[in-house]
Amino acid sequence: MDLDQQPCSIMFPDGISPELQRAACRKVARFEQAPAQMLIDEWAGAIDAGKIKQSPLGYLHELAARLDRNQFRSCYADDIAELRAKLGQTFR
């Protein structure tokens, strides 16, 4: 399956380019929908908060690795998910 051609069911906030969205989808593709969305929400929150100083995709990669190791701690995901719910965004 070519993930560049497949639609990604993850919701992204405005301002993240389609290219970055596709790359992010590849980073979380091994996860089921809910944990993948949680990772993207956490990542988007960190981007919005200005916490990512170097590579956005590297940061997402590390979030996914922490989830794999059961060391993931959410700082932003719940707030982003709540905002998405208020805006009426749901899974595609």
N, C-alpha and C positions, 0 to 999 in steps of 0.2 A: 504494500500500500504506500503510495506516495503522499506523505502528509502535507507537502506543499500544495497539492491539488485537492485534498480532502478538506471539507469545511471543519473548522474547529468549534466544538460546542462550548468553549469557555467564553465567559463574558469579560470583556476588557473595558476599562474606562476610556473615555475620549482622550486623545492626546498620545496614545501609543500607536505608532505607525503600523500599517499592515505587515510590513516586513518583520518588525520586532514581534508582533503578535504571532506570526507563523513560527518564528524561531522559539518563542516562549512555549507555544503549543508542543513543539518537538521536545522541549525540555521536560514537560509534564505528561507526555503521552503514555508513559508506563503506568500512571496512576488512574484509578477510577475517577469518575466525574467530580464527586464531592471533594476528595483531597486535592485533585488538580485545581479546582476552582479556589480552594482555600490557599494554595500556594500562590496562585496568580493574584488573589486579593492581598495577600501579605506583601508580595512583590510590588504591587501597584501602590500600596500604602507607603512602603519604604521609598519608592520613587517620589511620591507626592510630598513626603516629609523631608526630602533632600538627604536621605541617609546613605544613598548609594554614591560613592565617591569615584569609582572606577568603572567596572563593567556591569551593566544591568543584567546581562545574561549570566555572567559569572556569579552574581548575587543570587539569581534564581536557581542556578545549578547548586549552590551551597544550601539554599533553603530545601531543595529536593533531597540532597544528601543527608541533611539533618533529619528530615522526615523518615528517610530510609533507616536511619540509626536510632529512631525514637528519641531524638534530641530536639525536635522542632518545638519552638515556643512562639506563639503568635503575639504580635504587638499591634498589628493593624488590620488583620483579616476580618475580625468581627465587625469593626467599624465600616470597612469597605462593603461587606455583605449587607449590613444594615442600610447603608446609603443606597446600594443597588436596589434593595427591596422597596425603599421609599420612592425611588424613581420609577418603580414598576418594571425593572429589568429582571427577566427570568431566563432560565436556560433555554437555548435555542432548540 
